[in-house]
Amino acid sequence: IEVRRGGQKLIQGIVFKGAATTSLVVRGGADPTSICQCTFTGNQRKRQASIATAKGSITRVKNSACVGNFATRGSCIVNSGYLEVINFTAEQNEGVPIVNAGGNMVVEGSTFQ
């Protein structure tokens, strides 16, 4: 899924499974994108397996999980914009789960195993 400019976006209750490309890409724009109650599992890519956020983006990831993904850089998230990660679970992933690539980031109440 690629999210572009134009109004607030809510992505909720989706399972992103077995992708060979980045599962969810959030492009820059002034309007926030909320990712809630989503699961990212079995995604594999050299970089940015599950979520990639671009410069100028505002992204909130809440009550979601990233399980069993592979990427040497960002098996769960690569952030270049503004990112809030709240009540997020990352487990059994290979590679660094979250990479902050020049953006601003807040992480609260999350578990990394």
C-alpha positions as a LaTeX table, in Angstrom:
\begin{tabular}{lrrr}
\hline
Residue & $x$ (\AA) & $y$ (\AA) & $z$ (\AA) \\
\hline
Ile1 & 0.00 & 0.00 & 0.00 \\
Glu2 & 1.25 & 3.49 & $-0.81$ \\
Val3 & $-0.25$ & 6.41 & 1.10 \\
Arg4 & $-0.01$ & 9.86 & $-0.50$ \\
Arg5 & $-1.12$ & 13.39 & 0.35 \\
Gly6 & $-4.70$ & 14.46 & 0.80 \\
Gly7 & $-6.55$ & 14.19 & 4.12 \\
Gln8 & $-6.10$ & 12.07 & 7.20 \\
Lys9 & $-5.73$ & 8.35 & 6.62 \\
Leu10 & $-6.60$ & 5.39 & 8.85 \\
Ile11 & $-5.26$ & 1.92 & 8.10 \\
Gln12 & $-6.79$ & $-0.49$ & 10.59 \\
Gly13 & $-7.03$ & $-4.23$ & 11.16 \\
Ile14 & $-4.98$ & $-5.34$ & 8.14 \\
Val15 & $-2.50$ & $-8.22$ & 8.05 \\
Phe16 & 0.47 & $-7.55$ & 5.76 \\
Lys17 & 1.95 & $-10.99$ & 5.10 \\
Gly18 & 4.78 & $-12.37$ & 2.97 \\
Ala19 & 5.58 & $-9.28$ & 0.91 \\
Ala20 & 8.82 & $-9.06$ & $-1.10$ \\
Thr21 & 8.52 & $-5.27$ & $-1.33$ \\
Thr22 & 7.90 & $-2.74$ & 1.44 \\
Ser23 & 4.38 & $-3.51$ & 2.71 \\
Leu24 & 3.33 & 0.07 & 3.51 \\
Val25 & 4.91 & 3.29 & 2.24 \\
Val26 & 3.81 & 6.65 & 3.71 \\
Arg27 & 4.76 & 9.61 & 1.48 \\
Gly28 & 5.25 & 13.18 & 2.73 \\
Gly29 & 2.33 & 15.47 & 3.38 \\
Ala30 & 0.87 & 17.59 & 6.15 \\
Asp31 & $-1.97$ & 15.19 & 7.01 \\
Pro32 & $-1.30$ & 12.32 & 9.45 \\
Thr33 & $-1.57$ & 8.62 & 8.69 \\
Ser34 & $-2.67$ & 6.31 & 11.53 \\
Ile35 & $-1.83$ & 2.61 & 11.44 \\
Cys36 & $-3.84$ & 0.76 & 14.10 \\
Gln37 & $-4.30$ & $-2.90$ & 15.01 \\
Cys38 & $-2.25$ & $-4.08$ & 12.03 \\
Thr39 & 0.11 & $-7.05$ & 11.84 \\
Phe40 & 3.20 & $-7.26$ & 9.65 \\
Thr41 & 4.48 & $-10.83$ & 9.34 \\
Gly42 & 6.80 & $-12.80$ & 7.09 \\
Asn43 & 7.82 & $-9.79$ & 5.00 \\
Gln44 & 11.33 & $-9.99$ & 3.53 \\
Arg45 & 13.43 & $-7.36$ & 1.86 \\
Lys46 & 17.02 & $-6.14$ & 2.09 \\
Arg47 & 15.76 & $-2.81$ & 3.54 \\
Gln48 & 12.42 & $-1.50$ & 4.78 \\
Ala49 & 10.47 & $-4.77$ & 4.97 \\
Ser50 & 7.27 & $-3.55$ & 6.63 \\
Ile51 & 6.76 & 0.25 & 6.93 \\
Ala52 & 8.68 & 3.13 & 5.33 \\
Thr53 & 7.88 & 6.77 & 6.09 \\
Ala54 & 9.13 & 9.62 & 3.91 \\
Lys55 & 10.44 & 13.04 & 4.85 \\
Gly56 & 7.53 & 15.35 & 5.65 \\
Ser57 & 5.20 & 12.50 & 6.65 \\
Ile58 & 3.36 & 12.24 & 9.98 \\
Thr59 & 2.74 & 8.62 & 10.97 \\
Arg60 & 1.26 & 7.06 & 14.11 \\
Val61 & 1.58 & 3.31 & 14.65 \\
Lys62 & $-0.59$ & 2.07 & 17.53 \\
Asn63 & $-1.53$ & $-1.34$ & 18.92 \\
Ser64 & 0.21 & $-3.14$ & 16.07 \\
Ala65 & 2.77 & $-5.94$ & 15.73 \\
Cys66 & 5.71 & $-6.85$ & 13.56 \\
Val67 & 6.54 & $-10.56$ & 13.79 \\
Gly68 & 8.97 & $-12.72$ & 11.82 \\
Asn69 & 10.12 & $-10.17$ & 9.25 \\
Phe70 & 13.57 & $-9.88$ & 7.67 \\
Ala71 & 15.51 & $-6.80$ & 6.59 \\
Thr72 & 19.08 & $-5.89$ & 7.48 \\
Arg73 & 17.86 & $-2.32$ & 7.97 \\
Gly74 & 14.33 & $-1.76$ & 9.24 \\
Ser75 & 12.64 & $-5.14$ & 9.51 \\
Cys76 & 9.66 & $-3.26$ & 11.00 \\
Ile77 & 10.00 & 0.49 & 10.29 \\
Val78 & 12.34 & 2.91 & 8.55 \\
Asn79 & 11.39 & 6.48 & 9.49 \\
Ser80 & 12.37 & 9.67 & 7.66 \\
Gly81 & 9.44 & 11.82 & 8.82 \\
Tyr82 & 7.67 & 12.23 & 12.17 \\
Leu83 & 6.80 & 8.89 & 13.78 \\
Glu84 & 4.93 & 7.89 & 16.94 \\
Val85 & 5.05 & 4.21 & 17.93 \\
Ile86 & 2.70 & 3.31 & 20.79 \\
Asn87 & 1.94 & $-0.17$ & 22.20 \\
Phe88 & 3.90 & $-1.84$ & 19.41 \\
Thr89 & 5.29 & $-5.38$ & 19.57 \\
Ala90 & 8.32 & $-6.45$ & 17.54 \\
Glu91 & 9.42 & $-10.06$ & 17.97 \\
Gln92 & 11.27 & $-12.78$ & 16.08 \\
Asn93 & 12.45 & $-10.32$ & 13.42 \\
Glu94 & 15.86 & $-10.51$ & 11.78 \\
Gly95 & 17.75 & $-7.24$ & 11.49 \\
Val96 & 17.27 & $-3.90$ & 13.23 \\
Pro97 & 13.52 & $-3.49$ & 13.89 \\
Ile98 & 13.27 & 0.32 & 13.73 \\
Val99 & 15.67 & 2.66 & 11.96 \\
Asn100 & 15.28 & 6.41 & 12.41 \\
Ala101 & 16.78 & 7.79 & 9.20 \\
Gly102 & 16.76 & 11.50 & 9.99 \\
Gly103 & 13.21 & 12.02 & 11.21 \\
Asn104 & 11.72 & 12.65 & 14.64 \\
Met105 & 10.48 & 9.65 & 16.61 \\
Val106 & 8.62 & 8.86 & 19.84 \\
Val107 & 8.31 & 5.27 & 21.12 \\
Glu108 & 6.08 & 4.45 & 24.13 \\
Gly109 & 4.81 & 1.28 & 25.81 \\
Ser110 & 6.34 & $-1.07$ & 23.23 \\
Thr111 & 8.06 & $-4.46$ & 23.37 \\
Phe112 & 11.09 & $-5.52$ & 21.34 \\
Gln113 & 12.31 & $-9.14$ & 21.50 \\
\hline
\end{tabular}
